[in-house]
Amino acid sequence: MVKLSASLATLTALIPLAAAQAAEWGQCGGIGWTGATACVSGTTCVESNPYYSQCLPGAASVAPSSPGGAAPSGTSSGSLPTGTSTAKLNTLAKAASKLYFGTATDNPELTDTGYTAILDDNTQFGQITPANSMKWDAIEPEQGVFTFTEGDQIADLAMTNAMLLRGHNCVWYNQLPSWVSDGTFTVAQLTSVIQNHCSTLVGHYKGQVYAWDVVNEPFNDDGTWRTDVFFNTLGTSYPQIALEAASQADPNAKLYINEYNIEFAGPKATALLSLVESLKSAGVPLDGVGFQCHFIVGEVSGSGLQTQLSTFAAQGVEVALTELDIRMTLPETPALLAQQKTDYNSVITACMSVESCVGITVWDWTDKYSWVPSTFSGQGAACPWDENFVKKPAFDGIAAALSA
């Protein structure tokens, strides 16, 4: 028989160990996780995705991923529901008199043959947007030195697959080379810089691009103008400078202002609406407004989006959903995936209900290449396909809205 004092000593010694172990079904790892990484007896730590590992009973031990590690085999396990529709989304969109259902893509992804096998199907995607390769830092890294190689790769892909191409973008406060962002320009100098960049970029792809996001994200959420090299030097005149340069370079391309958080009434939407009105009344070439639609599961108002689309369309411009994704706090659950399906359905329904909403672009179609996890800690699973290229319930929600 063990003496009581020895038992107490043993128990006392085990308390820190137990405290350092995650309970059955508890989290035990993942990017950003700072808690226990060991599991209680009888359970092992199993990775669900890069951001969540869980203590599961009777499971084979799998080490949790470390930040920056390789992607796991997939976000959707056998316990999670998947999409069942066999519909082709671009075919449905065009049958409903929309111009396209499309996706963003990026050059590093194009070496993934599993990815391109789905991307290249123009019955699924009738339009593509280059996520990064036509931005200022990629196109004109040094003043007057233009590099079109990666942009051309996306443009050639669109042409080969008979897809529409959206250009993204001409003037944006972000992803600028330092010679622009840190430059000290006079009004005349920066005007010339914008004109040269926009006209060279748009002119290079003349006849290949359906629409350009000429001005990207000009406003803060409170409706004030972003303070950047463009506004600080040129004030509110820089959108007109960029739009006119783009129009002269390719008169047949549709010219857009692209913005987020205008999908509901508020100061940013009001500020952009005022800018659209003033540009249109001044005869400045402006054809469309892009609604980015980076949403959160459970926080989507389809009716509010429809109202905003209609409000902007009333100014004589077309509108489009240009960067759609709907993220969730990980891990995925059946309930979150069901809500995501509902949210995607309501967003697509809003576009379908507004004649001037010409098309929908998801900001990449697979979780494998989503921008969300690297930007929003602990969030992800924002796309209609998981990272194994398996359709999620969200796909069914989109298909149902397109065919309603």
Order of alpha helices (4+ residues) and beta strands (2+ residues): alpha-beta-beta-beta-beta-beta-alpha-beta-alpha-beta-alpha-alpha-beta-alpha-alpha-beta-alpha-alpha-beta-alpha-beta-beta-alpha-beta-alpha-beta-alpha-beta-alpha
